[in-house]
Amino acid sequence: MRGGQHQVLLLIHALAREGQENLLLGRPGSPLFHTAAAEGIATRAADLSGIWRFSSRFDIVHVHDARAHTAAAIASRTPFVVSRRVAFSVRRGLLSRWKYARAARFLAVSKFAASQLIAAGIPTERIDVVYDAVGPATPAEWSGDAPAVALASRDPGKGRDLIEQASSFTVVPVHFSNDLTRDLRRASMFVYITRSEGLGSAALLAMAMGIPVVASRTGGLAEVFEHGVSGLYTDNDPKAIASAITELSSNRDLATRIIAGGRRRVADLFSIERLVKGTLASYEKALRG
């Protein structure tokens, strides 16, 4: 399960609380499909026949990745909207132009993601910026003496190599986590270095838990917090990363201010209420045509 999959579940549960009926079409056996079923969400296989059959029973179809976008463009019998979560450019081929023209609206996860759609020729009036949200998070007992935590991802775009190089310039130990929610409970900071990012839900989780964040100023991640107020941004350079880690580790007053600022930032911009309000508003626009 990655950030986007967690956001799908968060949105479905939030919409259900608003009285909206939901059906998740997904790949049987996938982590998202399994988790959704275990959480009591109605699920069906997301093949073309399923999309054709079930789409007519609902007011709107909401797709969350490129493959689902293509399938909805082919088989949906009702208007569909597309969440755009990634930072890379939209392809310009014939198939891509066709399927993007088919969508009623786009929900961009950040202003940066919206700019990528606009650069590809999608009219601004068909795009809504709807930020990710953070679900209920158990506050961490922050300790400045705990290790820094970073994602254990081996995705070349996620910058683990830069963090490993930065470790040679600082005395702060870095733990690479495969279970972020667990390991943030005993972290002095969360170090999120990436070469490309649509938004950065992992950074939002850390902020909500009360863990200060050091992050790359790139893509939509640059919209997550205010530098020096609710987080620290750094260039994707090992010495710059190490400098930010050391600054946060050695300045407890700064860390305390950033923890408080991060929590305020999440409450102001990344709440479930804002996610649901923005999503439903986009649905309504799509249905009005």
C-alpha positions as a Markdown table, in Angstrom:
| # | Residue | x | y | z |
|---|---|---|---|---|
| 1 | Met | 0.0 | 0.0 | 0.0 |
| 2 | Arg | 1.4 | 3.4 | -1.0 |
| 3 | Gly | 0.2 | 6.9 | -0.3 |
| 4 | Gly | -2.3 | 7.0 | -3.2 |
| 5 | Gln | -4.0 | 3.8 | -2.2 |
| 6 | His | -4.4 | 5.0 | 1.4 |
| 7 | Gln | -5.9 | 8.2 | 0.0 |
| 8 | Val | -8.5 | 6.2 | -2.0 |
| 9 | Leu | -9.6 | 4.4 | 1.2 |
| 10 | Leu | -9.7 | 7.6 | 3.2 |
| 11 | Leu | -11.8 | 9.3 | 0.6 |
| 12 | Ile | -14.3 | 6.3 | 0.3 |
| 13 | His | -14.8 | 6.2 | 4.0 |
| 14 | Ala | -15.3 | 10.0 | 4.2 |
| 15 | Leu | -17.8 | 10.0 | 1.3 |
| 16 | Ala | -19.7 | 7.2 | 3.0 |
| 17 | Arg | -20.0 | 9.3 | 6.2 |
| 18 | Glu | -21.6 | 12.0 | 4.0 |
| 19 | Gly | -24.2 | 9.5 | 2.8 |
| 20 | Gln | -22.6 | 8.7 | -0.5 |
| 21 | Glu | -22.8 | 5.2 | -1.9 |
| 22 | Asn | -19.5 | 3.8 | -3.1 |
| 23 | Leu | -18.2 | 0.8 | -5.0 |
| 24 | Leu | -14.5 | 0.2 | -5.4 |
| 25 | Leu | -13.4 | -1.4 | -8.7 |
| 26 | Gly | -9.9 | -2.8 | -8.4 |
| 27 | Arg | -7.6 | -5.6 | -9.1 |
| 28 | Pro | -8.5 | -8.7 | -7.1 |
| 29 | Gly | -5.6 | -9.8 | -4.9 |
| 30 | Ser | -4.0 | -6.3 | -4.8 |
| 31 | Pro | -3.3 | -4.7 | -1.4 |
| 32 | Leu | -5.9 | -2.0 | -2.1 |
| 33 | Phe | -8.6 | -4.5 | -3.0 |
| 34 | His | -7.8 | -6.8 | 0.0 |
| 35 | Thr | -7.7 | -3.9 | 2.5 |
| 36 | Ala | -10.9 | -2.3 | 1.2 |
| 37 | Ala | -12.8 | -5.6 | 1.4 |
| 38 | Ala | -11.4 | -6.1 | 5.0 |
| 39 | Glu | -12.7 | -2.7 | 5.9 |
| 40 | Gly | -16.2 | -3.4 | 4.7 |
| 41 | Ile | -16.0 | -1.5 | 1.4 |
| 42 | Ala | -18.0 | -3.0 | -1.5 |
| 43 | Thr | -15.5 | -4.3 | -4.1 |
| 44 | Arg | -15.6 | -5.7 | -7.6 |
| 45 | Ala | -13.1 | -6.5 | -10.3 |
| 46 | Ala | -12.0 | -3.5 | -12.4 |
| 47 | Asp | -12.2 | -5.2 | -15.8 |
| 48 | Leu | -13.8 | -3.5 | -18.8 |
| 49 | Ser | -17.1 | -5.5 | -18.5 |
| 50 | Gly | -17.3 | -4.6 | -14.8 |
| 51 | Ile | -16.8 | -0.9 | -15.5 |
| 52 | Trp | -19.4 | -1.0 | -18.3 |
| 53 | Arg | -21.9 | -2.9 | -16.1 |
| 54 | Phe | -21.5 | -0.9 | -12.8 |
| 55 | Ser | -20.8 | 2.6 | -14.1 |
| 56 | Ser | -24.4 | 3.1 | -15.2 |
| 57 | Arg | -25.6 | 2.4 | -11.6 |
| 58 | Phe | -23.7 | 5.4 | -10.2 |
| 59 | Asp | -23.8 | 9.2 | -10.9 |
| 60 | Ile | -20.0 | 9.4 | -11.4 |
| 61 | Val | -16.9 | 7.3 | -11.8 |
| 62 | His | -13.7 | 8.5 | -10.1 |
| 63 | Val | -10.4 | 7.0 | -11.4 |
| 64 | His | -7.1 | 7.2 | -9.5 |
| 65 | Asp | -4.3 | 6.0 | -11.9 |
| 66 | Ala | -3.4 | 5.9 | -15.6 |
| 67 | Arg | -4.6 | 2.3 | -16.2 |
| 68 | Ala | -8.0 | 3.1 | -14.6 |
| 69 | His | -8.2 | 6.3 | -16.7 |
| 70 | Thr | -7.8 | 4.3 | -19.9 |
| 71 | Ala | -10.3 | 1.7 | -18.9 |
| 72 | Ala | -12.9 | 4.4 | -17.9 |
| 73 | Ala | -12.3 | 6.2 | -21.2 |
| 74 | Ile | -13.2 | 3.0 | -23.0 |
| 75 | Ala | -16.0 | 1.5 | -20.9 |
| 76 | Ser | -17.6 | 4.1 | -18.5 |
| 77 | Arg | -21.2 | 4.8 | -19.3 |
| 78 | Thr | -21.4 | 7.8 | -16.9 |
| 79 | Pro | -19.2 | 10.9 | -16.6 |
| 80 | Phe | -15.8 | 10.2 | -15.0 |
| 81 | Val | -13.2 | 12.3 | -13.2 |
| 82 | Val | -9.5 | 11.7 | -12.9 |
| 83 | Ser | -7.2 | 12.2 | -9.9 |
| 84 | Arg | -3.8 | 13.3 | -11.0 |
| 85 | Arg | -1.3 | 12.4 | -8.3 |
| 86 | Val | 2.0 | 12.3 | -10.1 |
| 87 | Ala | 4.6 | 14.9 | -10.9 |
| 88 | Phe | 5.8 | 13.8 | -14.4 |
| 89 | Ser | 4.5 | 15.3 | -17.6 |
| 90 | Val | 1.4 | 14.2 | -19.4 |
| 91 | Arg | 2.1 | 12.2 | -22.6 |
| 92 | Arg | 1.2 | 13.8 | -25.8 |
| 93 | Gly | 0.5 | 10.8 | -28.0 |
| 94 | Leu | -2.8 | 10.2 | -29.8 |
| 95 | Leu | -4.1 | 7.7 | -27.2 |
| 96 | Ser | -3.2 | 10.1 | -24.4 |
| 97 | Arg | -4.9 | 13.0 | -26.0 |
| 98 | Trp | -8.1 | 10.9 | -26.6 |
| 99 | Lys | -8.4 | 9.6 | -23.1 |
| 100 | Tyr | -7.7 | 13.0 | -21.5 |
| 101 | Ala | -10.4 | 14.6 | -23.7 |
| 102 | Arg | -12.9 | 12.0 | -22.5 |
| 103 | Ala | -12.6 | 12.9 | -18.8 |
| 104 | Ala | -15.2 | 15.3 | -17.4 |
| 105 | Arg | -12.8 | 16.9 | -14.9 |
| 106 | Phe | -9.4 | 16.4 | -13.2 |
| 107 | Leu | -8.6 | 16.6 | -9.5 |
| 108 | Ala | -5.0 | 17.6 | -9.2 |
| 109 | Val | -3.4 | 16.7 | -6.0 |
| 110 | Ser | -1.3 | 19.9 | -6.0 |
| 111 | Lys | -0.9 | 23.1 | -7.9 |
| 112 | Phe | 2.2 | 21.6 | -9.4 |
| 113 | Ala | 0.2 | 18.6 | -10.7 |
| 114 | Ala | -2.3 | 21.0 | -12.1 |
| 115 | Ser | 0.4 | 22.9 | -13.9 |
| 116 | Gln | 1.5 | 19.6 | -15.6 |
| 117 | Leu | -2.1 | 19.2 | -16.9 |
| 118 | Ile | -2.3 | 22.8 | -18.1 |
| 119 | Ala | 1.1 | 22.4 | -19.9 |
| 120 | Ala | -0.4 | 19.4 | -21.8 |
| 121 | Gly | -3.3 | 21.5 | -23.0 |
| 122 | Ile | -6.0 | 20.7 | -20.5 |
| 123 | Pro | -8.2 | 23.8 | -20.0 |
| 124 | Thr | -7.8 | 25.3 | -16.6 |
| 125 | Glu | -11.5 | 25.4 | -16.1 |
| 126 | Arg | -11.6 | 21.5 | -16.2 |
| 127 | Ile | -9.1 | 21.2 | -13.3 |
| 128 | Asp | -9.7 | 21.4 | -9.6 |
| 129 | Val | -6.8 | 21.3 | -7.0 |
| 130 | Val | -7.9 | 19.0 | -4.2 |
| 131 | Tyr | -5.1 | 18.3 | -1.7 |
| 132 | Asp | -4.7 | 14.9 | 0.0 |
| 133 | Ala | -5.8 | 14.6 | 3.6 |
| 134 | Val | -4.5 | 13.0 | 6.7 |
| 135 | Gly | -6.7 | 10.6 | 8.7 |
| 136 | Pro | -6.7 | 10.4 | 12.5 |
| 137 | Ala | -3.1 | 10.1 | 13.6 |
| 138 | Thr | -1.9 | 9.0 | 17.0 |
| 139 | Pro | 0.5 | 11.7 | 18.3 |
| 140 | Ala | 4.1 | 10.7 | 18.6 |
| 141 | Glu | 6.1 | 11.3 | 21.7 |
| 142 | Trp | 8.8 | 13.4 | 20.0 |
| 143 | Ser | 12.3 | 13.1 | 21.3 |
| 144 | Gly | 15.2 | 15.1 | 19.9 |
| 145 | Asp | 17.5 | 12.2 | 20.8 |
| 146 | Ala | 15.7 | 9.6 | 18.6 |
| 147 | Pro | 17.0 | 8.8 | 15.1 |
| 148 | Ala | 15.8 | 10.5 | 12.0 |
| 149 | Val | 13.4 | 8.3 | 9.9 |
| 150 | Ala | 13.3 | 8.1 | 6.1 |
| 151 | Leu | 11.5 | 5.9 | 3.7 |
| 152 | Ala | 13.1 | 2.5 | 2.9 |
| 153 | Ser | 12.0 | 2.8 | -0.7 |
| 154 | Arg | 14.5 | 1.6 | -3.4 |
| 155 | Asp | 12.7 | 3.7 | -6.0 |
| 156 | Pro | 15.5 | 5.7 | -7.7 |
| 157 | Gly | 13.3 | 8.7 | -7.7 |
| 158 | Lys | 12.9 | 8.7 | -3.9 |
| 159 | Gly | 16.4 | 9.8 | -3.1 |
| 160 | Arg | 17.6 | 7.2 | -0.6 |
| 161 | Asp | 21.0 | 7.4 | -2.1 |
| 162 | Leu | 21.2 | 11.1 | -1.3 |
| 163 | Ile | 20.2 | 10.5 | 2.3 |
| 164 | Glu | 22.8 | 7.7 | 2.7 |
| 165 | Gln | 25.5 | 10.1 | 1.3 |
| 166 | Ala | 24.2 | 12.9 | 3.7 |
| 167 | Ser | 24.7 | 10.5 | 6.6 |
| 168 | Ser | 28.4 | 10.7 | 6.3 |
| 169 | Phe | 28.2 | 14.5 | 7.0 |
| 170 | Thr | 26.1 | 14.3 | 10.1 |
| 171 | Val | 26.2 | 12.4 | 13.4 |
| 172 | Val | 22.4 | 12.0 | 13.4 |
| 173 | Pro | 21.5 | 8.3 | 12.7 |
| 174 | Val | 19.0 | 7.7 | 10.0 |
| 175 | His | 16.6 | 4.7 | 10.2 |
| 176 | Phe | 15.1 | 3.6 | 6.8 |
| 177 | Ser | 11.5 | 2.6 | 7.6 |
| 178 | Asn | 9.2 | 0.0 | 6.0 |
| 179 | Asp | 6.5 | 0.9 | 8.5 |
| 180 | Leu | 6.3 | 4.6 | 8.7 |
| 181 | Thr | 3.4 | 4.9 | 11.1 |
| 182 | Arg | 5.2 | 2.7 | 13.6 |
| 183 | Asp | 8.7 | 4.2 | 13.2 |
| 184 | Leu | 7.6 | 7.8 | 13.3 |
| 185 | Arg | 6.4 | 7.2 | 16.9 |
| 186 | Arg | 10.1 | 7.2 | 17.9 |
| 187 | Ala | 11.7 | 9.7 | 15.5 |
| 188 | Ser | 13.4 | 13.0 | 15.9 |
| 189 | Met | 12.5 | 14.0 | 12.4 |
| 190 | Phe | 11.2 | 12.7 | 9.1 |
| 191 | Val | 13.6 | 13.1 | 6.1 |
| 192 | Tyr | 11.8 | 13.0 | 2.8 |
| 193 | Ile | 14.1 | 13.4 | -0.1 |
| 194 | Thr | 12.7 | 12.8 | -3.6 |
| 195 | Arg | 13.5 | 13.8 | -7.1 |
| 196 | Ser | 9.8 | 14.0 | -8.1 |
| 197 | Glu | 6.7 | 14.3 | -6.1 |
| 198 | Gly | 3.0 | 15.1 | -6.8 |
| 199 | Leu | 2.4 | 16.2 | -3.2 |
| 200 | Gly | 3.9 | 14.0 | -0.4 |
| 201 | Ser | 1.3 | 12.3 | 1.9 |
| 202 | Ala | 4.1 | 10.7 | 3.9 |
| 203 | Ala | 5.2 | 14.2 | 4.9 |
| 204 | Leu | 1.7 | 15.1 | 5.9 |
| 205 | Leu | 1.5 | 12.0 | 8.1 |
| 206 | Ala | 4.7 | 13.0 | 10.0 |
| 207 | Met | 3.4 | 16.5 | 10.5 |
| 208 | Ala | 0.1 | 15.3 | 11.8 |
| 209 | Met | 1.9 | 13.0 | 14.3 |
| 210 | Gly | 4.0 | 15.9 | 15.5 |
| 211 | Ile | 7.3 | 14.9 | 13.9 |
| 212 | Pro | 9.3 | 17.8 | 12.2 |
| 213 | Val | 10.0 | 17.2 | 8.5 |
| 214 | Val | 13.1 | 17.9 | 6.3 |
| 215 | Ala | 12.1 | 17.6 | 2.7 |
| 216 | Ser | 13.1 | 18.3 | -0.9 |
| 217 | Arg | 11.7 | 21.6 | -2.4 |
| 218 | Thr | 10.4 | 19.8 | -5.5 |
| 219 | Gly | 7.1 | 19.4 | -7.3 |
| 220 | Gly | 4.0 | 19.5 | -5.2 |
| 221 | Leu | 6.1 | 18.7 | -2.1 |
| 222 | Ala | 7.1 | 22.4 | -2.1 |
| 223 | Glu | 3.4 | 23.2 | -1.3 |
| 224 | Val | 3.2 | 21.1 | 1.8 |
| 225 | Phe | 4.7 | 23.5 | 4.4 |
| 226 | Glu | 6.3 | 26.9 | 5.0 |
| 227 | His | 10.1 | 26.8 | 5.3 |
| 228 | Gly | 11.2 | 27.4 | 8.8 |
| 229 | Val | 7.6 | 27.6 | 10.1 |
| 230 | Ser | 6.1 | 24.2 | 9.6 |
| 231 | Gly | 9.1 | 22.3 | 8.1 |
| 232 | Leu | 12.6 | 22.6 | 6.6 |
| 233 | Tyr | 13.2 | 22.5 | 2.8 |
| 234 | Thr | 16.6 | 21.5 | 1.4 |
| 235 | Asp | 18.2 | 21.1 | -2.0 |
| 236 | Asn | 18.8 | 17.6 | -3.2 |
| 237 | Asp | 22.5 | 17.8 | -2.3 |
| 238 | Pro | 24.0 | 15.5 | 0.4 |
| 239 | Lys | 25.7 | 18.3 | 2.2 |
| 240 | Ala | 22.6 | 20.5 | 2.1 |
| 241 | Ile | 20.5 | 17.6 | 3.4 |
| 242 | Ala | 23.0 | 16.9 | 6.2 |
| 243 | Ser | 23.0 | 20.6 | 7.1 |
| 244 | Ala | 19.2 | 20.7 | 7.5 |
| 245 | Ile | 19.3 | 17.5 | 9.6 |
| 246 | Thr | 22.0 | 18.9 | 11.8 |
| 247 | Glu | 20.2 | 22.2 | 12.2 |
| 248 | Leu | 16.9 | 20.6 | 13.3 |
| 249 | Ser | 18.7 | 18.2 | 15.6 |
| 250 | Ser | 20.8 | 20.8 | 17.3 |
| 251 | Asn | 18.0 | 23.5 | 17.7 |
| 252 | Arg | 15.3 | 22.2 | 20.0 |
| 253 | Asp | 13.4 | 25.5 | 19.9 |
| 254 | Leu | 13.3 | 25.4 | 16.1 |
| 255 | Ala | 12.1 | 21.7 | 16.2 |
| 256 | Thr | 9.3 | 22.6 | 18.7 |
| 257 | Arg | 8.1 | 25.6 | 16.6 |
| 258 | Ile | 8.1 | 23.4 | 13.5 |
| 259 | Ile | 6.1 | 20.7 | 15.2 |
| 260 | Ala | 3.4 | 23.1 | 16.2 |
| 261 | Gly | 3.5 | 24.8 | 12.8 |
| 262 | Gly | 3.2 | 21.5 | 11.0 |
| 263 | Arg | 0.1 | 20.5 | 13.0 |
| 264 | Arg | -1.5 | 23.8 | 12.2 |
| 265 | Arg | -0.7 | 23.5 | 8.5 |
| 266 | Val | -2.2 | 20.0 | 8.3 |
| 267 | Ala | -5.4 | 21.2 | 10.1 |
| 268 | Asp | -5.7 | 24.3 | 7.8 |
| 269 | Leu | -5.0 | 22.7 | 4.4 |
| 270 | Phe | -5.0 | 18.9 | 4.6 |
| 271 | Ser | -8.1 | 18.0 | 6.6 |
| 272 | Ile | -10.6 | 15.2 | 5.6 |
| 273 | Glu | -13.3 | 17.9 | 5.6 |
| 274 | Arg | -11.5 | 19.9 | 2.9 |
| 275 | Leu | -10.8 | 16.8 | 0.9 |
| 276 | Val | -14.5 | 15.8 | 0.9 |
| 277 | Lys | -15.7 | 19.3 | 0.2 |
| 278 | Gly | -13.3 | 19.7 | -2.7 |
| 279 | Thr | -14.1 | 16.3 | -4.2 |
| 280 | Leu | -17.8 | 16.7 | -4.0 |
| 281 | Ala | -17.6 | 20.2 | -5.6 |
| 282 | Ser | -15.6 | 18.7 | -8.5 |
| 283 | Tyr | -18.2 | 15.9 | -8.9 |
| 284 | Glu | -21.0 | 18.5 | -9.1 |
| 285 | Lys | -19.1 | 20.4 | -11.8 |
| 286 | Ala | -18.6 | 17.3 | -13.7 |
| 287 | Leu | -22.3 | 16.3 | -13.6 |
| 288 | Arg | -23.3 | 19.8 | -14.7 |
| 289 | Gly | -21.0 | 19.4 | -17.7 |
